[in-house]
Amino acid sequence: MNLVKPGVGVAALVLLLSACGGGASSDRPSSGELADAIKSGSSGLGVSEDKADCVAKVLVDSDLSDEALRRYTGDNDAEDLNDADDKAFEDVLSSIQDRCKVSQGAV
């Protein structure tokens, strides 16, 4: 399995989700858009290509807001996360590990 060093993916994800911005559209990205961003490396998730489709589906099915999901597609104009996204982020990490068989530190 092609995984990044433990902690690198999490650090990238935290940076990605905490970046400042504003003024983006409010459409929820599709799992296909998210999978493409993961495969291209622009999502910052650090997940191997073979797990991209699974991770993208978990993200779209999660309680993360549309704004939070747009960050994974490389939308640098997505707004700051709220408390609900922070909570959803914690929940989605365990879902990704369980459903996609991605080890901790790879996300």
C-alpha positions as CSV (number, residue, x, y, z in Angstrom):
1,M,0.0,0.0,0.0
2,N,1.3,3.5,-0.9
3,L,1.0,5.6,2.2
4,V,2.7,8.7,3.4
5,K,4.7,9.0,6.6
6,P,2.5,9.0,9.7
7,G,1.4,12.5,10.6
8,V,2.3,14.0,7.3
9,G,-1.2,13.5,5.8
10,V,-2.9,14.7,9.0
11,A,-0.7,17.8,9.2
12,A,-1.5,18.6,5.6
13,L,-5.2,18.0,6.2
14,V,-5.2,20.3,9.2
15,L,-3.5,23.0,7.3
16,L,-5.8,22.6,4.4
17,L,-8.9,22.8,6.6
18,S,-7.6,25.7,8.6
19,A,-6.6,28.0,5.8
20,C,-8.3,31.4,5.5
21,G,-10.5,32.4,2.6
22,G,-13.9,33.5,1.6
23,G,-16.5,34.0,-1.2
24,A,-16.7,30.5,-2.7
25,S,-19.8,29.0,-4.2
26,S,-22.0,26.8,-1.9
27,D,-22.3,23.7,-4.1
28,R,-21.2,20.4,-2.5
29,P,-18.4,18.7,-4.5
30,S,-19.1,15.3,-5.9
31,S,-17.2,12.2,-4.9
32,G,-15.7,12.2,-8.4
33,E,-14.3,15.7,-8.0
34,L,-12.9,14.8,-4.6
35,A,-11.4,11.5,-5.9
36,D,-9.7,13.4,-8.8
37,A,-8.3,15.9,-6.3
38,I,-7.0,13.1,-4.1
39,K,-5.5,11.2,-7.0
40,S,-3.8,14.4,-8.3
41,G,-2.4,15.3,-4.9
42,S,-4.1,18.6,-4.8
43,S,-6.4,17.6,-1.9
44,G,-3.5,17.5,0.6
45,L,-4.9,14.3,2.1
46,G,-1.9,12.1,1.4
47,V,-4.0,9.0,0.5
48,S,-2.9,6.6,-2.1
49,E,-4.7,6.6,-5.4
50,D,-6.2,3.1,-4.9
51,K,-8.0,4.5,-1.8
52,A,-9.1,7.8,-3.4
53,D,-12.6,6.7,-4.5
54,C,-13.4,5.2,-1.1
55,V,-12.1,8.2,0.8
56,A,-14.0,10.6,-1.5
57,K,-17.3,8.7,-0.9
58,V,-16.8,8.8,2.9
59,L,-16.1,12.6,2.7
60,V,-19.2,13.3,0.6
61,D,-21.4,11.1,2.9
62,S,-20.0,12.8,6.0
63,D,-21.4,15.7,8.0
64,L,-18.6,18.0,6.7
65,S,-20.0,21.2,5.2
66,D,-19.8,22.0,1.5
67,E,-17.2,24.6,2.4
68,A,-15.0,22.0,4.1
69,L,-15.3,19.6,1.2
70,R,-14.4,22.3,-1.3
71,R,-11.1,22.6,0.5
72,Y,-10.2,19.1,-0.6
73,T,-10.7,20.0,-4.2
74,G,-8.2,22.8,-3.9
75,D,-10.7,25.6,-3.6
76,N,-8.6,28.2,-1.7
77,D,-11.5,30.5,-1.4
78,A,-13.6,28.2,0.8
79,E,-14.4,29.8,4.1
80,D,-13.1,29.0,7.6
81,L,-14.5,25.9,9.3
82,N,-17.1,26.1,12.1
83,D,-17.4,24.0,15.2
84,A,-19.7,21.6,13.5
85,D,-17.0,20.9,10.8
86,D,-14.4,20.4,13.5
87,K,-16.5,17.7,15.1
88,A,-17.4,16.2,11.7
89,F,-13.7,16.1,10.8
90,E,-13.0,14.0,13.9
91,D,-15.8,11.6,13.0
92,V,-14.8,11.3,9.4
93,L,-11.3,10.3,10.2
94,S,-12.4,7.2,12.0
95,S,-14.9,6.4,9.2
96,I,-12.1,6.7,6.6
97,Q,-9.9,4.4,8.6
98,D,-12.7,1.8,9.1
99,R,-14.4,1.9,5.7
100,C,-11.4,2.4,3.5
101,K,-8.9,0.5,5.4
102,V,-6.5,3.5,5.6
103,S,-4.1,3.4,8.5
104,Q,-3.9,6.2,11.0
105,G,-1.5,8.9,9.8
106,A,-2.3,8.3,6.1
107,V,-5.1,10.8,6.2
